[in-house]
């Protein structure tokens, strides 16, 4: 049951690109730009990295707007211009990440997964 989450290990350059891109997307959204259009403002050659950035940016917006500001998901979907299906899928993935991460932390804290002699 304990499927480990494997996060992409970023190089310094990728980390910088990631952070800068998230800032650009979020800044555009805060200026009223819809999500997909806001994502077009980033220039990332690595398709995998660009996909991660876009996925994470959507999850950040959901976390901030829905969980932080208590805005209903339907209103978040309208604000971002994202179909409700896509928003729900991103929300589900985010919740699964939280559960898996908490299970890993709990396992480490209880000593599971460590070899004993």
HELIX and SHEET records of a PDB file:
HELIX    1   1 UNK A   12  UNK A   30  1                                  19    
HELIX    2   2 UNK A   35  UNK A   39  1                                   5    
HELIX    3   3 UNK A   47  UNK A   62  1                                  16    
HELIX    4   4 UNK A   63  UNK A   68  3                                   6    
HELIX    5   5 UNK A   73  UNK A   80  1                                   8    
HELIX    6   6 UNK A   84  UNK A  109  1                                  26    
END                                                                             
